[in-house]
Amino acid sequence: MKKLRFAVIGTGFWARYQIPAWLELEGLELVALYNRTRSKAEDLAQQYHIPSVYDNMDELLAKEELDFVDIISDVDTHWHFTQKAAERGLAVVCQKPMASNLEQARTMLEYCQQQRVPLFIHENFRWQAPIRAAKQAMDSGQIGKVFKARVSFCSAFPVFDNQPFLAELEHFILTDIGSHVLDICRYLFGEARTLYALTRRVNPGIKGEDVANVLMEMEDGVHCFTEMSYASKLEKEAFPQTHVLVEGELGSIQLTHDFQLRIHTATGTQVSTIRPQLYPWLDPDYAVVHSSIVDCNRDILNGLRGGKCETTGADNLNTVKLVWGAYQSAATQQVVFP
């Protein structure tokens, strides 16, 4: 099978993990890196033996023979780089959030469709091993018909130390963690019919909101409450774990601290621990997230080869609608219909 040749666009924090995650897979050849600060790209290229480095995107696209690009740059550049790659007929993989706003996300998807190139969004949280196990338990029918759920990401982890640019975002937690958590809700429970959101800023040193609570009624009637916070100083720090409680007519499923999955029914409680696969390159503080990048990349690779992929641009646009619907609801104090 022919190896797919690709370039990585952007060599910041997440590229340091997304690159080795791609290299865990067969059938790929990473041939070039782009970064506006060339020295950052050169350091990664040396570490992973990548032959070419560029600080000019047009030069990279003109010189390299590629099948796709993986855009891991700041969100404000996603549309620009997507357009440049798509107009040359290259498939596009793009880091979440897809774009700076809903209209730009729609434009990205429509342009790729016009150019007849696939667009994939690197949305890895739904690929975390504990989340997949919770979904499998739901689908088994053990707890019967689901009627209520809570999905929680609450932490005081100093995320701004590794990613200081987050403190400068006018829209923070809903675009950052909200993109992940709301996508998990869609993965577990389907699409939302209605949405109501509240937001606030607790940390005076940042521009955007660091707390958001979103209540959704899903299309099948499930009431899903989603809470997210980077201001929660709790007894037990959970970062970067997402906690889930699913209530059904016959029992409940709880995904809690330290990857513990608890399935309770009339016959008792089954308890198991769903740990992520550990790779030598991942950061232990982010283990469950970094491990899921490999599985997300594997799914995207299947899509690049013409198979099914969960996180296409068309699918992820529905997550983007929830994010910006939440901002609309918080601003107007009204229920919205995403």
C-alpha positions in Angstrom: 0.0 0.0 0.0 1.3 3.4 -1.0 2.4 5.6 1.9 0.6 8.9 2.3 2.9 11.8 2.4 2.0 14.8 4.6 3.2 18.0 6.2 2.5 19.4 9.6 1.5 23.1 9.7 2.4 24.6 13.1 4.9 23.2 15.6 3.6 24.5 19.0 2.6 22.6 22.1 0.2 20.1 20.5 2.4 19.3 17.6 5.0 17.9 20.0 2.5 15.1 20.7 0.5 14.9 17.5 3.6 14.2 15.4 4.8 11.2 17.5 1.2 10.0 17.5 1.2 9.9 13.7 4.5 8.1 13.7 2.9 5.3 15.7 0.9 4.4 12.6 1.9 2.5 9.4 1.5 3.8 5.9 2.5 7.4 6.5 5.5 9.6 5.7 5.9 13.0 7.4 8.1 14.9 4.9 7.9 18.5 6.0 7.1 21.0 8.8 6.0 24.6 8.6 6.2 27.2 11.4 6.4 31.0 11.1 9.3 30.8 13.6 11.6 28.5 11.7 13.8 27.5 14.6 10.9 25.9 16.4 10.2 23.7 13.4 13.9 22.9 13.0 14.0 21.6 16.6 11.1 19.2 16.0 12.5 18.2 12.6 15.8 17.2 14.1 14.1 15.2 16.9 11.9 13.2 14.6 14.2 13.1 11.5 11.8 15.1 9.3 13.7 16.1 6.1 12.3 19.5 5.3 11.5 22.7 7.2 9.7 25.8 5.9 8.7 29.2 7.2 6.7 30.0 4.0 3.6 28.0 3.4 3.4 28.7 -0.3 7.0 27.5 -0.8 6.2 24.3 1.1 3.2 23.6 -1.1 5.1 24.3 -4.3 8.0 22.1 -3.5 6.6 19.1 -1.6 4.6 16.3 -3.1 1.8 15.7 -0.5 -1.4 13.8 0.0 -2.6 15.9 3.0 -1.6 18.5 5.5 -2.2 18.4 9.3 -2.9 22.0 10.6 -1.9 22.3 14.2 -1.6 26.1 14.3 -3.6 28.8 16.2 -7.3 28.7 15.4 -7.1 32.2 13.7 -5.0 30.6 11.0 -7.1 27.5 10.3 -9.2 28.9 7.5 -6.2 30.5 5.8 -4.1 27.3 5.8 -7.1 25.1 4.9 -7.8 27.3 1.8 -4.2 27.1 0.6 -4.1 23.3 0.9 -7.5 22.7 -0.5 -6.9 24.8 -3.6 -4.0 22.5 -4.4 -6.3 19.5 -4.1 -4.8 18.3 -0.8 -6.9 16.6 2.0 -7.0 18.7 5.2 -6.7 17.5 8.8 -7.3 20.4 11.1 -6.9 20.8 14.9 -10.0 21.7 16.9 -11.7 24.2 17.3 -12.3 24.1 13.5 -12.4 27.9 13.2 -12.7 31.2 15.0 -16.4 31.4 14.6 -19.4 29.4 13.2 -19.5 31.2 9.9 -15.8 30.6 9.2 -16.3 26.9 10.0 -19.1 26.7 7.5 -16.9 28.5 5.0 -14.0 26.0 5.5 -16.3 23.0 5.0 -18.0 24.5 2.0 -14.7 25.4 0.3 -13.3 21.9 0.8 -16.5 20.5 -0.6 -16.2 22.8 -3.6 -12.6 21.8 -4.1 -13.6 18.1 -3.7 -11.1 17.5 -0.9 -11.9 15.8 2.4 -11.8 17.9 5.6 -11.2 16.1 8.9 -11.1 17.7 12.4 -8.7 16.3 15.0 -11.2 15.8 17.8 -9.6 13.3 20.1 -11.5 13.4 23.4 -14.2 11.0 22.1 -11.3 8.6 21.4 -10.2 8.4 25.1 -10.3 4.8 26.2 -12.6 5.5 29.3 -15.1 7.5 27.1 -15.1 4.6 24.5 -15.7 2.1 27.4 -18.6 4.2 28.8 -20.2 4.3 25.3 -19.8 0.6 24.9 -21.5 0.0 28.3 -24.4 2.3 27.3 -24.8 0.5 24.0 -24.9 -2.9 25.8 -28.3 -2.1 27.1 -27.4 -2.9 30.7 -28.9 0.3 32.1 -31.9 0.4 29.8 -33.2 3.6 28.1 -31.1 6.6 29.1 -33.0 9.6 30.3 -30.4 11.9 32.1 -26.7 12.5 32.0 -24.0 14.8 33.4 -20.6 15.3 31.6 -18.1 17.2 33.8 -14.7 18.7 33.2 -13.8 20.8 36.3 -10.2 21.5 37.3 -7.8 24.0 38.7 -4.9 22.7 36.5 -2.6 25.6 35.5 -3.3 25.1 31.8 -2.0 28.6 31.0 1.5 27.6 31.9 1.8 25.3 28.9 -0.5 27.3 26.6 -0.2 31.0 27.7 -2.1 32.2 24.6 -5.3 30.7 26.1 -5.3 33.6 28.7 -5.6 36.1 25.8 -8.7 34.5 24.2 -11.9 36.6 24.3 -13.8 33.3 24.1 -12.0 30.7 26.2 -13.4 27.7 27.9 -16.3 26.9 25.5 -14.0 27.1 22.5 -11.2 25.2 24.2 -12.5 22.5 26.5 -16.1 23.0 25.4 -15.3 21.9 21.9 -14.1 18.6 23.4 -16.8 18.1 26.0 -19.8 19.1 23.8 -18.4 16.7 21.2 -18.3 13.9 23.8 -22.0 14.7 24.5 -22.8 14.3 20.8 -20.8 11.0 20.7 -22.6 9.6 23.7 -26.1 10.9 23.3 -26.6 12.2 19.7 -27.6 15.7 18.6 -29.1 18.4 20.7 -32.6 19.8 20.2 -32.3 22.7 22.6 -29.6 24.4 24.7 -29.3 26.8 27.6 -26.0 28.1 28.9 -24.4 30.2 31.6 -20.8 31.5 31.6 -18.6 33.6 33.9 -15.0 34.6 34.4 -13.5 33.8 37.8 -9.7 34.2 37.1 -9.1 38.0 36.8 -5.9 37.4 34.9 -7.6 36.1 31.7 -9.8 37.7 29.1 -12.4 35.0 28.4 -14.8 32.9 30.5 -13.3 30.1 32.6 -16.6 28.6 33.8 -19.5 27.4 31.6 -22.6 25.3 32.3 -24.7 24.0 29.5 -28.1 22.2 29.7 -29.2 20.4 26.6 -32.3 18.4 25.6 -31.1 15.8 23.1 -33.2 14.7 20.1 -34.1 11.5 21.8 -35.2 13.3 25.0 -32.1 12.8 27.2 -31.5 15.7 29.5 -27.7 16.3 29.4 -26.0 18.7 31.8 -22.5 19.7 30.9 -20.2 21.6 33.3 -16.7 22.8 32.6 -14.4 25.0 34.7 -10.7 25.9 35.1 -11.4 27.6 38.4 -12.5 24.6 40.4 -10.2 24.0 43.4 -11.5 20.6 44.4 -10.3 18.1 47.0 -9.0 15.7 44.2 -7.7 17.3 41.0 -9.1 15.4 38.0 -7.2 17.0 35.1 -7.5 16.1 32.3 -10.2 13.5 33.0 -13.8 13.9 31.9 -16.3 12.5 34.3 -19.6 11.1 33.1 -22.8 10.0 34.9 -25.4 8.3 32.7 -28.8 7.4 34.2 -31.0 4.8 32.6 -34.3 3.2 33.5 -32.4 0.0 34.7 -29.3 1.5 36.3 -26.5 4.0 35.9 -23.0 4.3 34.5 -20.4 6.4 36.2 -16.9 7.3 34.9 -15.1 8.9 37.7 -11.6 9.6 39.1 -8.6 7.6 38.0 -10.5 6.0 35.0 -12.9 4.0 37.2 -16.0 2.8 35.4 -18.9 1.8 37.6 -22.0 0.1 36.1 -24.8 -0.2 38.6 -28.0 -2.3 38.1 -30.4 -4.2 40.2 -27.9 -7.1 40.3 -25.1 -5.0 41.8 -22.2 -2.8 40.8 -19.5 -3.8 38.3 -16.3 -1.8 38.7 -13.4 -1.7 36.3 -10.5 0.6 35.6 -10.0 1.7 32.0 -6.5 3.1 31.7 -5.1 4.8 28.6 -2.3 3.1 26.7 1.0 4.7 27.7 3.5 5.8 25.0 7.1 6.9 25.8 6.5 10.3 24.3 3.4 11.4 26.1 3.3 13.8 29.1 2.0 11.9 32.2 -0.1 14.9 33.2 -2.0 14.6 29.9 -1.8 10.8 29.5 -5.4 10.0 28.7 -5.5 12.9 26.2 -2.2 12.2 24.5 -2.9 8.5 24.2 -6.2 9.2 22.5 -4.4 11.1 19.7 -3.1 7.9 18.3 -6.6 6.4 18.0 -8.0 9.6 16.6 -5.2 9.7 14.0 -5.9 6.1 13.1 -9.5 6.9 12.4 -8.6 9.9 10.3 -6.1 7.8 8.4 -8.9 5.4 7.6 -10.9 8.3 6.3 -8.0 9.5 4.2 -7.8 6.1 2.6 -11.5 6.3 1.7 -13.0 4.5 4.7 -15.3 5.8 7.4 -14.1 8.5 9.8 -16.0 9.9 12.9 -14.6 13.4 13.0 -15.2 14.8 9.5 -15.6 18.5 9.0 -19.3 17.9 8.3 -19.7 16.1 11.6 -17.7 18.5 13.7 -19.7 21.4 12.4 -22.5 20.2 14.6 -20.1 20.5 17.6 -19.1 24.0 16.5 -22.9 24.9 16.4 -23.2 23.9 20.0 -20.2 26.0 21.1 -21.5 29.1 19.5 -25.0 28.3 20.4 -23.9 28.3 24.0 -22.3 31.7 23.7 -25.5 33.0 22.1 -27.6 31.5 25.0 -25.3 33.0 27.7 -25.4 36.4 26.1 -29.2 36.5 25.6 -30.2 34.4 28.6 -32.4 32.5 26.1 -32.8 28.9 25.1 -31.4 28.4 21.6 -32.0 25.7 19.0 -28.6 24.8 17.6 
